[in-house]
Amino acid sequence: MTSSLLTSYFGVSIKSSWPTLDWREPKDAPELTVPGTIPGTPKFMAPEQIEEAKVDHHAALFALGCLLQFIATG
């Protein structure tokens, strides 16, 4: 087992014998989206996202509004 030097945001370093995690994706990881499909949950998608038009930050606000309504009303 190898040891690691861990440094916190405020500069304190400790030597750890715990293995560190490698957050890089493996080379054989599957794609999350498939080319030619529309990513998103249909319930929370903005109309322009469904129509495959240009999507900007308004689509995220639309989805947030849908989510808040879903939380408030069930």
DOLO-432015 format. One record per residue (C-alpha): residue number from 0; residue in one letter; x, y, z. Coordinates in pm, 1 decimal. Example, Ala and Ser with C-alpha at 12.3 -4.5 7.8 and 13.67 -1.06 7.14 Angstrom:
BEGIN
0, A, 1230.0, -450.0, 780.0
1, S, 1367.0, -106.0, 714.0
This chain:
BEGIN
0, M, 0.0, 0.0, 0.0
1, T, 140.2, 338.3, -91.8
2, S, 110.3, 649.9, 118.5
3, S, -12.2, 985.9, -3.6
4, L, 48.2, 1342.6, 98.9
5, L, -285.2, 1520.0, 142.5
6, T, -297.3, 1900.9, 153.6
7, S, -606.5, 2089.0, 268.3
8, Y, -725.1, 2425.3, 138.0
9, F, -565.2, 2611.4, 425.7
10, G, -220.3, 2455.9, 384.3
11, V, -205.6, 2174.0, 639.5
12, S, -44.9, 1859.8, 495.8
13, I, -73.4, 1510.8, 638.9
14, K, 71.7, 1180.2, 530.1
15, S, -199.2, 922.3, 475.4
16, S, -177.4, 548.4, 426.7
17, W, -527.0, 543.8, 273.3
18, P, -534.2, 479.6, -100.3
19, T, -628.3, 781.3, -307.3
20, L, -914.5, 773.2, -553.7
21, D, -854.5, 820.3, -923.3
22, W, -1141.3, 1030.0, -1059.4
23, R, -1036.0, 1001.9, -1423.1
24, E, -1274.2, 806.2, -1640.5
25, P, -1149.6, 475.9, -1774.4
26, K, -1080.2, 459.8, -2145.8
27, D, -1351.2, 197.7, -2198.5
28, A, -1625.4, 398.9, -2021.3
29, P, -1959.2, 398.4, -2206.1
30, E, -2090.6, 722.0, -2353.1
31, L, -2360.0, 892.7, -2146.1
32, T, -2540.5, 1026.9, -2451.8
33, V, -2592.4, 862.8, -2786.4
34, P, -2542.1, 1072.5, -3101.6
35, G, -2873.4, 1164.1, -3264.1
36, T, -3077.9, 1154.0, -2943.1
37, I, -3215.2, 1440.7, -2736.4
38, P, -3067.8, 1444.9, -2383.2
39, G, -3299.3, 1533.1, -2098.3
40, T, -3606.0, 1427.6, -1905.7
41, P, -3912.9, 1500.3, -2120.6
42, K, -4112.7, 1621.4, -1818.8
43, F, -3863.9, 1901.0, -1750.8
44, M, -3747.0, 1988.6, -2103.2
45, A, -3800.7, 2332.8, -2252.2
46, P, -4001.7, 2345.2, -2576.9
47, E, -3700.0, 2462.5, -2778.9
48, Q, -3503.8, 2165.1, -2648.1
49, I, -3772.1, 1924.8, -2770.6
50, E, -3785.7, 2097.9, -3110.4
51, E, -3404.5, 2075.1, -3135.1
52, A, -3377.2, 2454.1, -3168.1
53, K, -3096.4, 2663.9, -3020.3
54, V, -3086.5, 2607.5, -2643.7
55, D, -2952.5, 2868.7, -2402.8
56, H, -2977.2, 2947.0, -2031.8
57, H, -3353.9, 2994.0, -2058.0
58, A, -3395.4, 2617.6, -2095.9
59, A, -3223.4, 2566.4, -1760.1
60, L, -3456.0, 2820.2, -1597.7
61, F, -3756.0, 2645.3, -1752.4
62, A, -3636.0, 2311.2, -1613.4
63, L, -3579.5, 2467.9, -1270.8
64, G, -3933.9, 2607.4, -1274.3
65, C, -4072.0, 2265.6, -1368.4
66, L, -3873.3, 2105.1, -1089.0
67, L, -3991.7, 2358.4, -831.1
68, Q, -4353.0, 2308.2, -939.2
69, F, -4306.7, 1932.4, -913.2
70, I, -4163.5, 1968.5, -561.0
71, A, -4442.6, 2204.7, -450.2
72, T, -4735.2, 2010.9, -594.8
73, G, -4608.6, 1653.2, -607.4
